[in-house]
Amino acid sequence: MARTGDDSWDLASSVGATATMVAAGRAIASADPRGLIDDPFAAPLVRAVGLDFFTSMLDGQLDLSQIPGSSPERMQSMIDAMAVRTRFFDDHLTAATADGVRQVVILASGLDARAYRLPWPDGTVVYEIDQPDVIAFKSQTLADLGAEPTATRRTVSIDLREDWPTALQDAGFDASQPTAWLAEGLLIYLPPEAQDRLFDLITGLSAPGSTVGTEYAPGILDFDAEKAREMTAPLAEHGLEIDMASLVYAGRRSHVMEYLRQNGWQVAGSPRDELLTHFGLAVPSPGDDDVLGEIVYVSARLAT
């Protein structure tokens, strides 16, 4: 089903299911003996969602590399890509707080458990913004696990299409203080004008010294919907129906890095393949790459 301006979801459907898919990737990457990331909450959160496809993955009962159109190399490339993506944004946030930032905002937080697993300095406040059902599910699941945040965690239960800046400030956010913003895995699910508005709002709420972590996916400009459907269609035979072509907003949109620079941010980009090489992981061959191609991970800072 194509996206609409007022659609909603839980963690087992639509865009929400992609958050569960990402968490499953983090769980598998966390079990890798190379130890690039460590997210002990990813697996229990995925299990709590209850989608058989992902729990079977975690239990080793479903070998995705044997699904038509896949291969062991492609599956490993996907897990490695999730590992470097997670590590990049972990490092981005820890660097910001090491530089004195004590206010973190995670947009469309999904099953992100950074408020529970990163070593936050004393006095750090982490705000998580997402739809009410998503926030409630994650909060209750982590409470049932006995998990305790490693920072002051404040949840903001609101859709990003609504007046989230006001809701954020009502939760205690102080726009006069530097903020570390995280928009991970979000932009392709926003219409082009909504992407611009998101960064306009972030800029308006950011004091000098604030940072933004996000990504730029050039492949969204000429996104091949049919190729995407061909890649995901076999998954339906195993119980997972995610039609990425209907969930993303493809086509022309602002270049993330250029747009941030125009708004006063100092911007650096790290292509995924460079990160893979840096961490000693294999760069995927063209045949094993995903439909979005090579993603550039972005770190920006508002000049003081």
PEPE-V751932 format. One record per residue. N is the residue number from 1. RES is the residue in three letters. OMEGA is omega in degrees with one decimal (999 if undefined). Layout:
n=N res=RES omega=OMEGA
n=N res=RES omega=OMEGA
This chain:
n=1 res=MET omega=-178.4
n=2 res=ALA omega=178.8
n=3 res=ARG omega=173.2
n=4 res=THR omega=-176.9
n=5 res=GLY omega=-178.6
n=6 res=ASP omega=-179.5
n=7 res=ASP omega=178.7
n=8 res=SER omega=-176.3
n=9 res=TRP omega=168.0
n=10 res=ASP omega=-174.0
n=11 res=LEU omega=177.0
n=12 res=ALA omega=-176.0
n=13 res=SER omega=172.4
n=14 res=SER omega=-178.9
n=15 res=VAL omega=179.7
n=16 res=GLY omega=179.0
n=17 res=ALA omega=176.5
n=18 res=THR omega=175.1
n=19 res=ALA omega=176.5
n=20 res=THR omega=177.4
n=21 res=MET omega=178.8
n=22 res=VAL omega=179.0
n=23 res=ALA omega=175.9
n=24 res=ALA omega=176.2
n=25 res=GLY omega=177.6
n=26 res=ARG omega=-180.0
n=27 res=ALA omega=-179.8
n=28 res=ILE omega=178.5
n=29 res=ALA omega=179.6
n=30 res=SER omega=179.1
n=31 res=ALA omega=-179.5
n=32 res=ASP omega=-177.4
n=33 res=PRO omega=178.0
n=34 res=ARG omega=169.1
n=35 res=GLY omega=-178.5
n=36 res=LEU omega=176.7
n=37 res=ILE omega=177.3
n=38 res=ASP omega=177.7
n=39 res=ASP omega=-176.2
n=40 res=PRO omega=-177.6
n=41 res=PHE omega=-176.0
n=42 res=ALA omega=-176.6
n=43 res=ALA omega=179.1
n=44 res=PRO omega=176.6
n=45 res=LEU omega=178.6
n=46 res=VAL omega=179.8
n=47 res=ARG omega=-179.4
n=48 res=ALA omega=176.2
n=49 res=VAL omega=170.7
n=50 res=GLY omega=175.0
n=51 res=LEU omega=-175.0
n=52 res=ASP omega=-178.3
n=53 res=PHE omega=-175.5
n=54 res=PHE omega=177.2
n=55 res=THR omega=176.4
n=56 res=SER omega=174.8
n=57 res=MET omega=-176.7
n=58 res=LEU omega=-178.8
n=59 res=ASP omega=-179.4
n=60 res=GLY omega=-179.5
n=61 res=GLN omega=-179.3
n=62 res=LEU omega=179.6
n=63 res=ASP omega=-176.3
n=64 res=LEU omega=-178.1
n=65 res=SER omega=-179.8
n=66 res=GLN omega=178.9
n=67 res=ILE omega=-180.0
n=68 res=PRO omega=-179.7
n=69 res=GLY omega=-179.7
n=70 res=SER omega=178.0
n=71 res=SER omega=176.1
n=72 res=PRO omega=-179.3
n=73 res=GLU omega=-179.8
n=74 res=ARG omega=179.7
n=75 res=MET omega=178.8
n=76 res=GLN omega=177.5
n=77 res=SER omega=179.9
n=78 res=MET omega=179.2
n=79 res=ILE omega=178.2
n=80 res=ASP omega=178.5
n=81 res=ALA omega=177.7
n=82 res=MET omega=179.3
n=83 res=ALA omega=-177.7
n=84 res=VAL omega=175.3
n=85 res=ARG omega=-179.8
n=86 res=THR omega=-178.8
n=87 res=ARG omega=-179.9
n=88 res=PHE omega=-176.6
n=89 res=PHE omega=171.2
n=90 res=ASP omega=-178.1
n=91 res=ASP omega=178.5
n=92 res=HIS omega=-177.2
n=93 res=LEU omega=180.0
n=94 res=THR omega=176.0
n=95 res=ALA omega=179.4
n=96 res=ALA omega=-179.2
n=97 res=THR omega=175.3
n=98 res=ALA omega=179.4
n=99 res=ASP omega=174.5
n=100 res=GLY omega=178.7
n=101 res=VAL omega=-178.8
n=102 res=ARG omega=-178.3
n=103 res=GLN omega=-175.8
n=104 res=VAL omega=176.6
n=105 res=VAL omega=177.8
n=106 res=ILE omega=-177.2
n=107 res=LEU omega=-176.5
n=108 res=ALA omega=-167.6
n=109 res=SER omega=176.1
n=110 res=GLY omega=179.5
n=111 res=LEU omega=175.3
n=112 res=ASP omega=-179.3
n=113 res=ALA omega=-177.7
n=114 res=ARG omega=178.4
n=115 res=ALA omega=-177.8
n=116 res=TYR omega=-169.4
n=117 res=ARG omega=179.4
n=118 res=LEU omega=-178.6
n=119 res=PRO omega=-175.5
n=120 res=TRP omega=173.8
n=121 res=PRO omega=176.9
n=122 res=ASP omega=177.3
n=123 res=GLY omega=-180.0
n=124 res=THR omega=175.3
n=125 res=VAL omega=179.5
n=126 res=VAL omega=176.4
n=127 res=TYR omega=176.3
n=128 res=GLU omega=-179.8
n=129 res=ILE omega=173.3
n=130 res=ASP omega=179.2
n=131 res=GLN omega=-173.8
n=132 res=PRO omega=-177.9
n=133 res=ASP omega=179.1
n=134 res=VAL omega=178.9
n=135 res=ILE omega=-177.2
n=136 res=ALA omega=-179.3
n=137 res=PHE omega=-177.2
n=138 res=LYS omega=-179.2
n=139 res=SER omega=-178.8
n=140 res=GLN omega=-179.6
n=141 res=THR omega=-179.8
n=142 res=LEU omega=175.6
n=143 res=ALA omega=178.7
n=144 res=ASP omega=177.7
n=145 res=LEU omega=-176.1
n=146 res=GLY omega=-178.5
n=147 res=ALA omega=177.9
n=148 res=GLU omega=177.9
n=149 res=PRO omega=176.4
n=150 res=THR omega=174.0
n=151 res=ALA omega=169.5
n=152 res=THR omega=-176.9
n=153 res=ARG omega=177.3
n=154 res=ARG omega=-177.6
n=155 res=THR omega=179.2
n=156 res=VAL omega=-173.5
n=157 res=SER omega=-177.4
n=158 res=ILE omega=174.7
n=159 res=ASP omega=-179.4
n=160 res=LEU omega=176.1
n=161 res=ARG omega=177.7
n=162 res=GLU omega=-176.2
n=163 res=ASP omega=-178.0
n=164 res=TRP omega=177.5
n=165 res=PRO omega=178.1
n=166 res=THR omega=178.8
n=167 res=ALA omega=178.5
n=168 res=LEU omega=179.6
n=169 res=GLN omega=176.6
n=170 res=ASP omega=179.0
n=171 res=ALA omega=176.7
n=172 res=GLY omega=179.8
n=173 res=PHE omega=-178.0
n=174 res=ASP omega=-176.9
n=175 res=ALA omega=179.1
n=176 res=SER omega=-179.5
n=177 res=GLN omega=178.4
n=178 res=PRO omega=-177.3
n=179 res=THR omega=169.8
n=180 res=ALA omega=-179.1
n=181 res=TRP omega=175.0
n=182 res=LEU omega=174.0
n=183 res=ALA omega=-174.5
n=184 res=GLU omega=176.2
n=185 res=GLY omega=-173.0
n=186 res=LEU omega=-163.4
n=187 res=LEU omega=-177.1
n=188 res=ILE omega=178.5
n=189 res=TYR omega=178.1
n=190 res=LEU omega=170.2
n=191 res=PRO omega=-177.3
n=192 res=PRO omega=-178.7
n=193 res=GLU omega=178.3
n=194 res=ALA omega=174.9
n=195 res=GLN omega=178.9
n=196 res=ASP omega=-178.5
n=197 res=ARG omega=178.4
n=198 res=LEU omega=-178.3
n=199 res=PHE omega=173.8
n=200 res=ASP omega=179.8
n=201 res=LEU omega=177.8
n=202 res=ILE omega=-180.0
n=203 res=THR omega=179.9
n=204 res=GLY omega=-178.9
n=205 res=LEU omega=-170.8
n=206 res=SER omega=171.6
n=207 res=ALA omega=175.5
n=208 res=PRO omega=-177.1
n=209 res=GLY omega=176.9
n=210 res=SER omega=179.3
n=211 res=THR omega=174.0
n=212 res=VAL omega=170.8
n=213 res=GLY omega=-179.7
n=214 res=THR omega=178.5
n=215 res=GLU omega=176.9
n=216 res=TYR omega=-178.9
n=217 res=ALA omega=-178.7
n=218 res=PRO omega=-176.5
n=219 res=GLY omega=179.2
n=220 res=ILE omega=-178.3
n=221 res=LEU omega=179.3
n=222 res=ASP omega=-177.4
n=223 res=PHE omega=-178.5
n=224 res=ASP omega=-176.0
n=225 res=ALA omega=-178.1
n=226 res=GLU omega=177.5
n=227 res=LYS omega=178.7
n=228 res=ALA omega=179.7
n=229 res=ARG omega=178.3
n=230 res=GLU omega=-178.4
n=231 res=MET omega=-175.8
n=232 res=THR omega=-177.4
n=233 res=ALA omega=-179.5
n=234 res=PRO omega=-179.2
n=235 res=LEU omega=-178.9
n=236 res=ALA omega=179.2
n=237 res=GLU omega=178.8
n=238 res=HIS omega=172.3
n=239 res=GLY omega=-179.9
n=240 res=LEU omega=178.7
n=241 res=GLU omega=175.6
n=242 res=ILE omega=178.5
n=243 res=ASP omega=-176.5
n=244 res=MET omega=-177.6
n=245 res=ALA omega=-179.9
n=246 res=SER omega=-176.2
n=247 res=LEU omega=-176.5
n=248 res=VAL omega=174.6
n=249 res=TYR omega=-176.7
n=250 res=ALA omega=175.8
n=251 res=GLY omega=-173.3
n=252 res=ARG omega=176.0
n=253 res=ARG omega=-178.6
n=254 res=SER omega=172.3
n=255 res=HIS omega=-171.6
n=256 res=VAL omega=-174.4
n=257 res=MET omega=179.5
n=258 res=GLU omega=-178.9
n=259 res=TYR omega=178.4
n=260 res=LEU omega=178.7
n=261 res=ARG omega=179.2
n=262 res=GLN omega=179.8
n=263 res=ASN omega=171.7
n=264 res=GLY omega=-179.2
n=265 res=TRP omega=170.6
n=266 res=GLN omega=-164.9
n=267 res=VAL omega=172.9
n=268 res=ALA omega=179.5
n=269 res=GLY omega=178.4
n=270 res=SER omega=177.6
n=271 res=PRO omega=-177.8
n=272 res=ARG omega=-176.5
n=273 res=ASP omega=176.3
n=274 res=GLU omega=178.3
n=275 res=LEU omega=177.2
n=276 res=LEU omega=179.3
n=277 res=THR omega=-179.6
n=278 res=HIS omega=-177.0
n=279 res=PHE omega=174.9
n=280 res=GLY omega=179.8
n=281 res=LEU omega=-176.6
n=282 res=ALA omega=173.7
n=283 res=VAL omega=-176.9
n=284 res=PRO omega=173.2
n=285 res=SER omega=-179.4
n=286 res=PRO omega=-178.7
n=287 res=GLY omega=-179.3
n=288 res=ASP omega=-178.5
n=289 res=ASP omega=-179.8
n=290 res=ASP omega=-172.8
n=291 res=VAL omega=178.7
n=292 res=LEU omega=179.5
n=293 res=GLY omega=-177.9
n=294 res=GLU omega=-179.7
n=295 res=ILE omega=176.6
n=296 res=VAL omega=178.2
n=297 res=TYR omega=-166.1
n=298 res=VAL omega=173.0
n=299 res=SER omega=-177.0
n=300 res=ALA omega=179.9
n=301 res=ARG omega=178.0
n=302 res=LEU omega=-174.2
n=303 res=ALA omega=177.1
n=304 res=THR omega=999
